[in-house]
Amino acid sequence: MPGLLGELVDSLHRGLQLRCPCCGYGQLFATRFRTHDRCSVCDERFEREPGQWFGAVYVNLCLTLLLVAGGYLLTRTFTPLTPVQQLWIWIPLAVIGPLLLHRSSTGLWTSLVFIGEGLYLRWPRR
Ligand SMILES: [Zn+2]
């Protein structure tokens, strides 16, 4: 996918793969929950200002809502489960969803920040 749209899609895809949104090679996470400060390959800063990570919370909430609401609607439509049985499935998932989606949310948010601040810069070629 050539052009600016291709670069944007590539950057989001790298974030979801938990890699540097700039070069696509450096790992985003140092541990399960902590990110590296900079990319080990291209030296891009992952957190450009203090508190930037808070945006990942909103991304996490949106992804969890999509998971739970979408899952509820799908099981309601295609299975004979009662509403009480549905609650036993989707309430625990709503509770642990943010933990399960933490890394993906952080990677996606890091990519969005990179796109937002990198639109006017010439991105490095791979
Ligand atoms: Zn990099």
Residues whose N, C-alpha, C, O or C-beta is under 5 A from the ligand:
A	BS01	ZN	C20 C22 C23 G24 G26 C39 V41 C42 D43 E44
